[in-house]
Amino acid sequence: MTASTQGAKDKELQAFKNSQYNYWDARVLADYWGQSEEDAKARIGRKILWGKKDTVSTGARFE
């Protein structure tokens, strides 16, 4: 992974951490998307950074 790619992933993970979503959202979506938890967190964070209002739209929201 290049430094710029790692920097982008770090921003995505930080966006996830600062969001309303939690471990269980990432865990369920990781299984659904067929990826690791960290990759799911980054994917959610990327969608947040893109401005998606309803990032987790699969109904996998846990409280």
Sequence and secondary structure as in RCSB ss.txt:
>XXXX:A:sequence
MTASTQGAKDKELQAFKNSQYNYWDARVLADYWGQSEEDAKARIGRKILWGKKDTVSTGARFE
>XXXX:A:secstr
  HHHHHHHHHHHHHHHTSS  HHHHHHHHHHHTS HHHHHHHHHHHHHTT SSS  SS    
